[in-house]
Amino acid sequence: MDAAPREHRLDTPDGELCWFEWGAPSDRPSFLLLHATGFHARLWDQLVAALPPGVHVIAPDHRGHGRSAKPSTLADWTATADFLLPLIDRFAGNPLTGGGHSMGGYVLTRLAALRPAAFRHIVLVDPVIMPPTFYEGGNAPEIVDPAEHPVARRRSRWDSWEAMAAHFSARPPYSHWQPAVLADYCRYGLLPAPDGEGWELACPPHLEASVYQNALRTDPYGWLGAVTVPVSVIRARTGEREGNLDFSVSPTWPELGATVGAVRDEQWAELSHFIPMEAPARLADLLAGI
């Protein structure tokens, strides 16, 4: 694959959408890759590098993330999905194989339900979809000021991406990532600080915190039945989670694949929730084989 993607901007009703593109549309399906909360589209670089030559790949920055528009807060993931609809419509007639990690997987299910003709297959990589009873029982986190959420206190300012990478390289979960993926996360996950002094996270901590406050408030089973394309589910190892921010094990309901009639339902038990960061080439092989 081309080493560097082309960066594009698309005006939407909810602000500017930044997206990246490798290759060009052809008679083969294109890949649409959707990242997780707090990350950005260029975290897919190592996976894309492992795909066969000549494939077409589209990877957007979600609203509030990367180089896309920054609202004052981020509501539930339905709004995150709807923000991407103009990009999906841009490629009407060019069937997509979708791959979505964590929030990206949840979002991908809604896109496939709203635009069934746009997709030929969707791959949900640990998509953070809970059992139906979770949404019925009012178990969503209590709404509090996002500034009080632990994520809001993340360090936002850095002297350089190299300093950020060095800081995280020995700390879980980043220490388990492939070094090249961590470098991409830091290199492309910072933007120049407004005051001209150093760099700041492209997903501001208060926005990431608002995602965690709102993400699980909408029941995806309201549209999962409308997903008609083949679905693959890939889950990380299971275990008891030590709080909502513990991603050493899978946050996905183990019965999700059976519930949606997945054509592939696999547990990659040696990996944490951060599957694309720990095994990008393995995930690339799976996507290329669909």
C-alpha positions as CSV (number, residue, x, y, z in Angstrom):
1,M,0.0,0.0,0.0
2,D,1.0,3.6,-0.4
3,A,2.9,4.7,2.7
4,A,1.0,8.0,3.2
5,P,-2.7,8.6,2.7
6,R,-4.3,11.6,1.1
7,E,-6.1,13.9,3.6
8,H,-9.5,15.2,2.7
9,R,-12.2,17.5,4.2
10,L,-15.9,17.2,3.8
11,D,-18.5,19.8,4.9
12,T,-21.4,18.2,6.8
13,P,-24.4,19.6,8.7
14,D,-22.5,19.0,11.9
15,G,-19.2,20.5,10.9
16,E,-16.1,19.6,8.9
17,L,-15.3,15.9,8.6
18,C,-11.6,14.9,8.0
19,W,-10.9,11.7,6.3
20,F,-8.0,9.9,4.9
21,E,-7.7,7.8,1.7
22,W,-5.3,5.2,0.4
23,G,-5.5,3.9,-3.2
24,A,-8.5,4.7,-5.4
25,P,-12.0,3.1,-5.9
26,S,-12.1,0.2,-8.3
27,D,-14.3,-2.8,-9.2
28,R,-13.2,-4.3,-5.9
29,P,-14.9,-3.4,-2.6
30,S,-13.3,-0.5,-0.6
31,F,-12.5,-0.7,3.1
32,L,-14.0,1.7,5.6
33,L,-12.1,1.7,8.9
34,L,-13.6,3.4,12.0
35,H,-11.5,4.0,15.1
36,A,-12.2,3.9,18.8
37,T,-13.0,6.6,21.4
38,G,-10.1,9.0,22.0
39,F,-8.1,7.9,18.9
40,H,-7.9,9.0,15.3
41,A,-7.9,7.6,11.7
42,R,-4.1,7.4,11.4
43,L,-4.0,4.6,14.0
44,W,-4.9,2.4,11.0
45,D,-1.7,3.1,9.2
46,Q,0.0,-0.2,10.2
47,L,-3.0,-2.3,9.4
48,V,-3.3,-0.6,6.0
49,A,0.4,-1.2,5.3
50,A,-0.3,-4.9,5.8
51,L,-3.2,-5.0,3.2
52,P,-2.6,-6.2,-0.3
53,P,-1.3,-3.6,-2.8
54,G,-3.9,-1.6,-4.7
55,V,-6.8,-1.8,-2.3
56,H,-8.9,1.3,-1.6
57,V,-9.2,2.4,2.1
58,I,-11.2,5.2,3.7
59,A,-10.6,6.1,7.3
60,P,-12.4,9.1,8.9
61,D,-11.7,11.0,12.1
62,H,-14.9,10.8,14.2
63,R,-16.6,14.0,15.3
64,G,-14.6,15.5,18.1
65,H,-11.5,13.5,17.2
66,G,-8.4,14.0,15.2
67,R,-8.9,16.8,12.6
68,S,-12.7,16.7,12.4
69,A,-15.0,19.3,13.9
70,K,-14.9,19.8,17.7
71,P,-18.3,20.4,19.3
72,S,-18.6,21.5,22.9
73,T,-19.6,18.0,23.9
74,L,-20.2,14.6,22.3
75,A,-23.6,13.0,22.7
76,D,-24.4,9.4,22.3
77,W,-22.8,7.3,19.5
78,T,-25.8,7.6,17.2
79,A,-24.8,11.2,16.6
80,T,-21.2,10.0,16.0
81,A,-22.6,7.6,13.3
82,D,-24.9,10.2,11.7
83,F,-21.9,12.5,11.3
84,L,-20.4,10.0,8.9
85,L,-23.4,9.5,6.7
86,P,-22.3,12.1,4.1
87,L,-19.0,10.3,3.7
88,I,-20.9,7.0,3.2
89,D,-23.1,8.6,0.6
90,R,-20.1,10.0,-1.2
91,F,-19.1,6.4,-2.1
92,A,-22.6,5.3,-3.1
93,G,-22.3,2.4,-5.6
94,N,-18.9,1.4,-4.4
95,P,-19.5,-1.5,-1.9
96,L,-17.7,-1.2,1.4
97,T,-16.2,-3.7,3.7
98,G,-16.4,-2.0,7.1
99,G,-14.1,-2.6,10.0
100,G,-14.8,-0.8,13.3
101,H,-13.0,-1.0,16.6
102,S,-14.8,-0.4,19.9
103,M,-16.9,2.7,19.4
104,G,-16.2,2.3,15.7
105,G,-17.8,-1.1,15.7
106,Y,-20.9,0.2,17.4
107,V,-21.1,3.1,15.0
108,L,-20.6,0.7,12.0
109,T,-23.7,-1.3,13.0
110,R,-25.8,1.9,12.8
111,L,-24.4,2.9,9.4
112,A,-25.0,-0.6,8.0
113,A,-28.6,-0.4,9.2
114,L,-29.2,3.1,7.8
115,R,-27.4,2.4,4.5
116,P,-27.7,-1.3,3.8
117,A,-26.9,-1.0,0.1
118,A,-23.5,0.7,1.0
119,F,-22.0,-2.4,2.6
120,R,-21.1,-6.0,1.7
121,H,-19.7,-7.1,5.1
122,I,-19.0,-5.5,8.4
123,V,-16.3,-6.6,10.9
124,L,-17.0,-5.6,14.5
125,V,-13.7,-5.6,16.5
126,D,-14.6,-5.7,20.2
127,P,-17.5,-3.2,19.6
128,V,-18.6,-2.4,23.2
129,I,-22.1,-3.6,22.7
130,M,-23.7,-4.8,26.0
131,P,-26.4,-7.4,26.5
132,P,-30.0,-6.2,25.8
133,T,-30.8,-6.2,29.5
134,F,-28.1,-3.6,30.1
135,Y,-30.0,-1.0,28.0
136,E,-33.4,-2.0,29.4
137,G,-32.3,-1.8,33.0
138,G,-31.1,1.8,33.2
139,N,-27.5,0.8,33.9
140,A,-26.0,3.7,31.9
141,P,-23.5,5.7,34.0
142,E,-24.9,8.5,36.1
143,I,-24.7,11.9,34.3
144,V,-22.1,14.1,36.0
145,D,-20.0,17.0,34.8
146,P,-17.5,15.5,32.2
147,A,-14.8,17.6,34.0
148,E,-15.2,15.2,36.9
149,H,-14.6,12.1,34.9
150,P,-11.0,10.6,35.2
151,V,-10.5,10.9,31.5
152,A,-10.9,14.6,31.6
153,R,-7.7,14.8,33.7
154,R,-5.6,13.2,31.1
155,R,-2.4,15.1,30.2
156,S,-3.2,17.1,27.0
157,R,-0.1,19.2,26.3
158,W,3.2,17.8,25.1
159,D,6.5,19.2,23.8
160,S,6.6,16.7,21.0
161,W,5.1,13.5,19.8
162,E,8.4,11.8,20.6
163,A,8.1,12.9,24.2
164,M,4.5,11.6,24.3
165,A,5.6,8.2,22.9
166,A,8.5,7.9,25.3
167,H,6.2,8.6,28.2
168,F,3.6,5.9,27.2
169,S,6.0,3.3,25.9
170,A,6.5,1.6,29.3
171,R,2.9,2.1,30.5
172,P,0.0,-0.4,29.9
173,P,-1.9,-0.6,27.7
174,Y,0.4,1.2,25.4
175,S,3.4,-1.0,26.3
176,H,1.5,-3.9,24.7
177,W,1.0,-2.1,21.4
178,Q,3.3,-2.5,18.5
179,P,5.8,0.3,18.7
180,A,5.0,1.6,15.2
181,V,1.3,1.9,16.2
182,L,2.2,3.8,19.3
183,A,4.3,6.2,17.2
184,D,1.4,6.8,14.8
185,Y,-1.0,7.4,17.8
186,C,1.4,10.1,19.1
187,R,2.6,11.6,15.8
188,Y,-0.9,12.1,14.4
189,G,-2.8,12.5,17.6
190,L,-1.4,15.9,18.4
191,L,-2.2,19.3,17.0
192,P,-0.4,22.6,17.5
193,A,-1.4,24.3,20.7
194,P,-3.5,27.5,20.2
195,D,-0.9,29.6,22.0
196,G,1.9,28.3,19.8
197,E,3.6,26.6,22.7
198,G,3.9,22.8,22.1
199,W,1.2,20.4,21.1
200,E,-2.2,19.3,22.4
201,L,-4.2,16.1,22.1
202,A,-6.4,16.2,18.9
203,C,-9.2,14.7,21.0
204,P,-9.5,17.1,23.9
205,P,-9.8,15.2,27.2
206,H,-13.1,16.9,28.1
207,L,-14.6,15.7,24.8
208,E,-13.3,12.1,25.4
209,A,-14.8,12.2,28.9
210,S,-18.2,13.3,27.5
211,V,-18.1,10.2,25.2
212,Y,-17.7,8.0,28.2
213,Q,-20.5,9.8,30.0
214,N,-22.9,9.4,27.1
215,A,-21.8,6.4,25.0
216,L,-24.0,3.7,26.5
217,R,-27.3,5.6,26.7
218,T,-28.7,4.4,23.4
219,D,-29.9,0.9,22.8
220,P,-28.3,-0.5,19.6
221,Y,-30.7,-3.4,19.5
222,G,-33.2,-0.8,18.1
223,W,-31.4,-1.1,14.8
224,L,-29.3,-4.2,14.9
225,G,-32.2,-6.2,13.5
226,A,-32.1,-4.0,10.4
227,V,-28.5,-5.0,9.6
228,T,-28.8,-7.3,6.6
229,V,-25.2,-7.7,5.5
230,P,-22.9,-10.4,6.8
231,V,-21.4,-9.6,10.2
232,S,-18.1,-10.8,11.7
233,V,-17.4,-10.3,15.4
234,I,-13.9,-10.4,16.8
235,R,-13.6,-10.3,20.6
236,A,-10.7,-10.0,23.0
237,R,-10.0,-12.2,26.0
238,T,-12.7,-12.3,28.6
239,G,-12.3,-11.7,32.3
240,E,-13.6,-9.6,35.2
241,R,-13.3,-5.9,34.3
242,E,-12.0,-3.6,37.1
243,G,-14.2,-0.6,36.2
244,N,-15.4,0.9,32.9
245,L,-11.9,2.0,31.9
246,D,-10.4,-1.4,32.2
247,F,-9.7,-2.6,28.6
248,S,-7.3,-5.4,29.4
249,V,-10.3,-7.6,28.8
250,S,-13.2,-7.4,26.4
251,P,-16.1,-5.1,27.2
252,T,-18.3,-6.8,24.5
253,W,-21.2,-9.1,25.4
254,P,-19.9,-12.6,24.5
255,E,-23.2,-13.6,23.0
256,L,-23.3,-10.7,20.6
257,G,-22.2,-12.8,17.6
258,A,-24.9,-15.4,18.1
259,T,-27.5,-12.7,18.6
260,V,-26.8,-10.9,15.3
261,G,-26.2,-14.2,13.4
262,A,-22.6,-13.5,12.7
263,V,-21.0,-15.5,10.0
264,R,-17.7,-15.3,12.0
265,D,-17.5,-15.1,15.8
266,E,-14.0,-15.4,17.1
267,Q,-12.3,-14.7,20.3
268,W,-8.6,-13.7,20.0
269,A,-7.9,-14.6,23.6
270,E,-4.3,-13.6,23.7
271,L,-5.2,-10.0,23.0
272,S,-6.7,-7.2,25.0
273,H,-9.4,-4.8,23.8
274,F,-6.8,-3.0,21.7
275,I,-6.7,-5.6,19.0
276,P,-5.8,-3.3,16.1
277,M,-2.9,-1.8,18.0
278,E,-1.5,-5.2,19.1
279,A,-2.1,-7.3,16.0
280,P,-2.7,-5.0,13.0
281,A,-1.3,-7.5,10.4
282,R,-3.5,-10.3,11.7
283,L,-6.6,-8.1,11.4
284,A,-5.5,-6.9,8.0
285,D,-5.3,-10.6,6.8
286,L,-8.8,-11.2,8.1
287,L,-10.2,-8.1,6.3
288,A,-8.4,-9.0,3.1
289,G,-9.8,-12.5,3.2
290,I,-13.5,-11.4,3.3
